[in-house]
Amino acid sequence: MCAQNGVENERVALRRFANVYGVCVMCPTAFLVPGVVQATSHPVTGILDLGRYPAGVDDVAEELAAALRSSTFSSEAVPDVQRWKYSKLLMNLANAAQAALEPAAVGPVAGEAIREGVACLRAAGIDFATKEEDLARRGELITEKPIHGERRGGGSSWQSLARAAGTIETDYLNGEIVTLGRLHGVATPVNHALQTVANQMALDRVPPQTMTEEGFGRVVEALR
């Protein structure tokens, strides 16, 4: 079972294993201190829909989903898990913006990154779940609540910078869109800039949300 963000894990795992399952992860958690993971949604910790890669459902998928449902997760075995993972990929294009940029700059930059992502998926003929489908699946299952009076600071990419991990997931999120853009002739300057900035900040162990909108704009122009 591949339960990471992005869409490359399953393809890599298939080189080693005949039976690979993708998992679309909707799970608001925080990992900032070694040994401590905080799950901020309650009573349902998250949504973990899964299916065979590249497509299909079998008895194992149904058993896995049932096991997750017996814990604190909502989980369904779906025949088109990659379609849902590509929809999650589009959402995750905002991760690097949230991690790297000052809060006021996040919205416009993230919106443009997602627009580039949609254009690339359409050019490549890759289907993805719609916003309406995503909202219907989430319903009221994900209910983030504060822990000891504090809310989660940010998503997975933000947490990588906050932990000064030295690495970040951006190559497999914004970098996936940059790759598709190069393959199908779609310009992706914002995703390329986010990939570049996030990787450098992780390498240099720069704290999150410290780049200004002006500074980011200069990176975009330099990479055009």
N, C-alpha and C positions, 0 to 999 in steps of 0.2 A: 504494500500500500504506500503510495507516494502522497504524503500529506503536507507538501510545501507549496508556497506560492509559485506562480509561473507555470509553464506548460512543457518544459524541457525534461523534467525529472523522469517522467514515464518512458520517454523515448530512450533515455540513457539506460534505465533499468531493464528495458526489453532486450538489451544486448546480453544480459546475464541471466535473466529469468523469463521463462515462457509465459508465466501467469502474472501479469502486472495489473494493478488496480489504481486508478486515479481517485483522489479525494478532493472535493471542493470544500475548502476550509473557511467557515465563517465563525471565528472564535476570538472574541475580544479578550486578550490576556496581556499580562505584563511580565517581562523577565528582565529585571535590572540588577538583581543581586544573585550571585551563584547559589543554587539550591532553593531559590524562592520563585515560584510562579504564582501570580495572582490572576484568578479568573474573575472578571468583573461582571459577567452576566449571570443572573440567578432568577429562577431555579434551573433554567436551561443554560448550560455552559456555552453551547455553540451548536452550529449546524454542520454536520459532516456527511454530506451526500457523496456516494461513491459508485463506481462501476468499472467494468473491465476496460482496459486500454487496448486498442483505440476505441472500442465501442462494445456495448452488450452488457447483459446481466446473467449471472449464473448462480448456482446454489451457494458458492463461497461468498459472493457479493451479498446475497440475502442474509447469510449467517453473520457476516461482519456488521452489516447495518443493524441487525437485531441485537448483537452484542453491544454496540454503541448506544442503542436506545435503552438498553437495560442499565446503563450508567446515567450520566446527566446530560446526554446529547440527543438532539434530534437528528435522525439519519434515515435516508432512503436510498435504496439501490436504484440507480437510473441508467438507462441504456445509452445516454449521450453525455457522459460526465465531462468530456473535453469541451463540449459546448458551454457548460456551466463554468468550467475553469477559464475559458477565454473571456467570459463575462467578468469573472473575478479579476483576471489580468487587467482589464480596462480600469477597474476600480483601483487596483494596486499601482497604476501609473501615477497616482497622487502621492504615493508613499514617500518618494524621494523629495518631492516638493515640501511635504509636511516636515520631513526630517531636516532639510537643508536651509529652507528659507525662513525669513522673519514672517510671523503669522499673517500680516497684512498682504503679503505677496502670494500666499499659498493658493488661494482660490483661482485667480486668473491664470496662473501658470499651470495648475493642475487641470483646469478646464481645457486649455490648449493642448496639453499632453494627451488627454483623453480623446480629443477631436482627431489628433494625428493617429492615435491608436485605432479608432474606428475606421478611418480612411485606409489604413494599412490592412486591417482584417478584411475589409470589403474588397480591396484590390487583390488580395490573396485568395478570395473566395472562401474564407473561414467563417462559419456560422457561430453566433454567440447568443446567449439568452438575453432577452430584452430587459429593460429597467422594470417594466410592468411584471414580468415573470419573476424577477428577483425579489421585488417588493412582496409579491404574493407568496413566495416561498418563505421569506423571512417572517411575514406577518408581525406578530408581537412576541416572537420567540426570543429575540435578542434584546435584553433589557439591561443595559449597563448601569451599574450602581457604584457609588463610592465605597472604598474600603478604608476603614478608620478615618472617614471624612475626606479622603482624597480620591480624586478621579484619575483614571489612567492618563498618563502624560501624552502618549502618542502611540502610533502603530509600530509594526515590526522594524521598519527602517529607522524610525526615530529612536527606538530602543537600542539599535546597534550603535548609533552615534552616542547616545547617552551612556552606554556601557563602555565606550571607547574600545569596541571589539576589534577594530583594525580592518574589518571586512564588512560588506553590506550586500544585500540581495539584488541591487539595482541592475546588474548585468542581465539578470533573468526576468526583469520586469520591463523597465524602459529600454534595456538593451535588446529584448525580444522584438520590440516595435522598431527599433533602429535597424535590426537585421531584416525584418520583413519589408521595411521601407526601401532598403538597398536592393532587395531581391525583386521588388515590384515597381520600382521607380516612383516612390512616394517620399516627399521631403519630410524629415522628422527632426527639425532643428531643436525644438524644445525638449524632446525625449533624449536626444544626443547630449544636449547641455546638462540635463538632469543626471544622466548616466555619468558624465565626466565630473561634474561637481560633487555628487554623492560619493563616488569612488575616491576622489582626492581628499574629501573631508574625513572619510573613514580611515584612509591610509595615514593621514596626518593627525588623527584622533582629535578633530575639531569638534567642539560641543554642538548639539543640534540647534537649528533655527537661528543661525548667526549670519547667514548671507542676505544682503539687501536685494531688493528688486532691481536696483540699478546695477549692482555687481553681477547679478544673474543675467541681465540684459546684455552686458558686455561679453559674457561668455557665449551667449547665443550668437551674437554678431561675429565673434572671433571664429566660431565653428562653421559659419555658413560657407 
